[in-house]
Amino acid sequence: MSDYIFNEKIVVPFNAMRKWVQDVFIACGMKEKDAFVCADSLVMADARSVYSHGCVRVPVYYERFCKGGTSVSAQPETVRDFGATALVDGHNAMGQVVSQYAMDIAIEKARQYGTSAVSVTGSNHQGACAYFAMQAAKQNMIGFSWTINCGNVMAPFGGVDPMLGNNPFGIAVPCGKHAPIVLDMATSVVAKGKIELARKTKTPIPITWALDKNGKPTTDPEEAYWGTVQPFGGYKGVGLTFVNAVISAVLSNSHFGANMTDLAENPDIPNCTGHLLQVIDVSKITDVDEFLKRMDDAVDYIHSGRRAEGVDALYVPGELEDIAMKRQLTEGITYPVEVIDEITAIAVKLGVGPLKK
């Protein structure tokens, strides 16, 4: 949570928040099971302190429902199926609904073939990639989730104009005594959702996060919103975001480049977003218990490293998020009041009413 500055906070129990958001989606016209997946993915992101992909997105999703950019009731469909691979058409359904459908297929195919690759087109904003990759890890499998961003937010290296997404990916690997290894990252220094949250709360951002529309570093979230996000690692980050776009969007004939429309700024236009969900069944390669032990040993090895002055601990990917999740599942999730206020306005309009803690 150190990246976020909340002016005024409210603490909400996980189950209460998930039920409230689910009820909002149901009131919008979504099926109960689909509304649960969407709400669960958003609130889980918040619980893991990944607020950029949590309930801050609800108002954007709602506006897309109202203006026709995203279908509240569409259902995904498998349109090609061959061995360990498949192509899913989301028919413009919610990205979480489509991704859940595709990951379920990917897990079953990996169980049968040892590995799988399920390509997706016609989808929307997926939310946190980790949510889907972690489902494979719970089955003692290795999960991958790749997606193209819903809008161009990054310039090619040396450029100024936004021509690429900061196309994120998630990888989850099971461990034994330790929590799963979870790497979930955009190819920018931070996800644009963090800039959107800072814009909402009117708080400055670090100078390393974004560039204004003239390609100059800025701490103003408003200027950053209309500019571009900075890639991590310079040209390497841009290279990775391009390759991510190829495997998640170009492969499935989803929108890319000039065809991309912004999730929030073009709520009336379908995104035709692409994803790729992949799974490796560990049991088809090695003994699962032995693998989990090797993973624990790998985590312990990192933990045992010498620490620089002022560093309390060394962490593996996903560990800080797991610590945050365990704390917030117990104590409640800390939200900026602005996020709760915006959802409240929608909930009241739909007849759901304010949050009940």
N, C-alpha and C positions, 0 to 999 in steps of 0.2 A: 504493500500500500504506500510505500515511500514515494512513488512517482505521482501520487494524487494529493491535492490539497482540497479538503472539504471545508467550506466556510461554516456550514451548520450540518450536524449529523443526526441521523436517526438509526436506531438499531432495530432490526426486524428478524424474528425467527425464520429459519429456512423454510419450514413447511408452510408457514403463514404467507410468506412472500410467493412461494411457488403456487399455492392454491389461488391467490389473488390474481396473479398474472395468467394462470390457466383459465380462470373464470372470464377474464377480459378477452382472451382469444376465443373462447367458446361463444361469448356474446357477439363477437365479430362474425361468427358463422363457421368456426372451425370445429371439426370433429373432436370429441373429448380426448381420444388417444393422441391425436396430432397436437392438440393444445397442450397436453401434458409434456410431450417431447420438447416442444418449443419453450415452454415455461421452465422445465427442468434444466435444459441446456443453458438458458440465460441466468437462472439463479445459481446454478452450479459454477458458472464463470465468476459471478460476484463472490460466491463463497470462497473461491480460490484466489480472490483479489485480482482477478482479470476483468476489471470493471469495464474495459473498453468493449468487451463482447458480452456484456450482461444486460440488465434491464434498462440501461440507458438507450437501448435500441428499440424499445417498445413503441415510443411515439412515431419513429420512422416506419416501422412495420405497419402500424395502424393507418398512417397516411397512405401508404402504398395499397393497403386493402381498400380504402375509401376511394382512391383515384384510379384503381384498376391495374396498377403496376405489378402487383402480386395477387394471385388467386388465393382466396382464403379456403377454398374447398377442393381444389384440384388434387388429384392423386397421381403419384409416379407410376410408371409402367416400364417393364423390361421389354425393350424392342429388339435386342439382339442377345443371343445367349450361345456361347461356344466354349465348352470345357471350363477352364478356370477363369474365363473372362465373360463380361457382359456389358451391354450398353443400356443405360436407364435414361428415359425421357421423363423429366420432372413435370412436364406440362404446366410450368410456371407456378408450381406449388411452393410453399415455404421451404427455404433451403434446409432447415433442420428436419423437416418431414421427409424430403427427398434423400438427404444424407443418411438418415436412420434406415430407410428402406434399402439403400445401396449397401450400407455396412452390414446389415443382416444377411444380405446375399453374399457379401465378401467373406464373412465368417463361415457360412455354410459351405461355400466353395473351397475355402482353405481347408476345412475339415475333410473334404472329399479328395482334393487334389494336392494338398500340402501348401499351396499358395493361391492367391487370387488377385485379380485386377478388375475392378468394376468402374467403368467410366460413366460419367453423368453429364447430360446436357439439359437445357430447359429448366434450370434451377434458379435459386435466388441466394441471398446472403446466407452463408452456412452457420455463422456464429463461430464459436471457438472450435478449432480443429481437434483439440485435445479431447473434447467430449466424445467424439466418435472413435478416435484411435484408442482411447482408454477402454472402450468396450471390448476390443480384442484382447487387451492385456488381462482383463478379468477372466478371460477364457484360456489363460496361459498361452496366448498367441501374441505376435508382434503386429501392431496396427499402424497403418499410415493413412493420413488424410491430407490431400493436396487440393487447393482451390485457387481460382483466380479471383482477385478482388472485384467488388462491385463498383467499379469506377476507376479511372486513371488518376493516380495520385503521386506518381514518381516520374521524374524525368530520366531519359537515357543519360548515361554518364557524360558529363560535360554539357548537357542540354539544359533547357529552361522549362519547356512545355511539358505538362503531365501527359505521358504517352503510355505508361505502364501502371499496373497495379503494384501493391507491395505484397504480392501474392503469397499468402501464408501456407504453412504446412505443420502437421502434427505427427509425431512419432511416439508411440508408447510401447514400453518393453516391461514385461512382468519381472518381479523379483520375488524372493522368498520372504524373509523377515522384514525387508524394507518395502516401502511404497514403490509402485512402478516408476521407472524412469519415464518422464514425460517431457519431450521437447516440443513446444508449441510456439512458433514464432513467425512473424512477418519478416520480410526481407528489408524492411526499413528499421531505423533505430528504434522506433516505437510504432505501434499500430495507430492509424489515423483516429481510431475511436478515442484514444487518450487525448488527442488534440480537441476532438469534439466535446469531450467531457470538460476539458479546461475552458473551452469556449462557452459552454453552458454555465459554468461556475465563475466565469470571468477572472480566471487566475492565470498568471504568466507561465510559460513553458520553458524548459531548458533550451539554451541556444543551439544545442546539437540535434534537436528533434526535427526541425523543418526549415524550409526556405520560403520566402515570399514569392510573389508572382514574377519578380525580376531576378530570382535566383540568389537572393541574399539571405543569410541566416537571420532568424527573427525569434523573439521571445513572446510576441503577440499572437495568441491563439487564433484571433480573427484573421490576421494576415496569413498565418500558417494554413488555415482552413482553405483559403483561396489560392494558396501556393502549391508547394509539393513537399512530400515527406523526404527526409534524407535517408539514403540507403545505408545499411550497415556495411562497413568494410569497403566503402568506395565502389570501384568498378566490379568487385566481386559480388556485392549485394545486388547490383543491377543485373549482372550475369545470371545469378540464381533466380531472380524474379522473372527473367525472360524464359528460362528453362521451365520454371514452375508453370508459367502460362501455357507453354507448349504441351506439357503432359496433362494439365487439368482442363484446358480449353480448346486448343488447336486440335488435339487428338479427337475430341468429341464433337467438333464443329460448333462449339459454343462461341459466344461473342468474345472478341479480342481486339485490342487496338482502337481504331476509330469507331468501331461498332459499340464499344462499351459506353454505357450510360451510368450516371452516378446514382447510387442507392437512394440518397436523400434528396438530391437536387432535381431528379427526374422521377417523381413518384408515380407518374402515369404511364411509364414505359417499362415493359418487361426487361429484365436484365439478361435473360438467357445465359445464366452463369454455369460454368463447368466445374466439376470436381473429379477427383480420382480417389477411390477408396481401395486400399490394398491390405492384405493380411498374410502373414506367414505362420503356419501351424508349427510351433516348436517341436511338438511330439513326432512330426514326420522327419525331423532332421537329427534330433538327439533326445536323450532321456530328459524329461521335463524337470524332475527333481534335481538332477545334476546341473541342468542349465540354471535353474533358480538359485542354486548354491553358488554357481560361478558368478551370477549377477550380484548376489549379496557380497561376494568377495571383491568384486569390482567396485562396488559402492564403498565398502570398508577401506579399500585401498585409497580412494580419493579422500575420504574422511581423515585418513591417517597422515596426510601430507602436512609438511611444516607450513605454518600460517605467517603471513606478513604481520608486521606490527599493527595493532588495532583491529585485527580480524579475529572474530570470535569462533568461526567455524567455516569449514569448506563444504559446499553443497553440490549435489548433482542436479541435472535438469529436472525440474518439477518438484523438487524437495521443498522449496520455500512456499510454493503454492499448496502443497499438501499440508504443511504446517498451518498455513492460513486457513485452509478448509476445515481442519480438525478443530481449530479454535472457534471459527465462526459458526460451525454446526452446533457447537456447544453454547456459545455466548450470544449468538445472533449475528446477522450480517450488518455491517456498518454501511449506510448509504448516505450520499449527499442529499439533503432535503429537496433540492431541485429535481432530482430524478423521481422521488416519491410524489412530489407535487404534480409533475407532468402526467404521470400514470393515473393519479387520482382524478385529474380533470377528464381523462378518457373514460375511466371506470364509471364516474358519475354520469357522464353523457350516455353510456351504454346501459345504465341501470344496474351495474354491478355494485356500485357504492364504494366508499373509502376502504382502505386497508383495515382489516380486523386482526389485531395482534393477540 
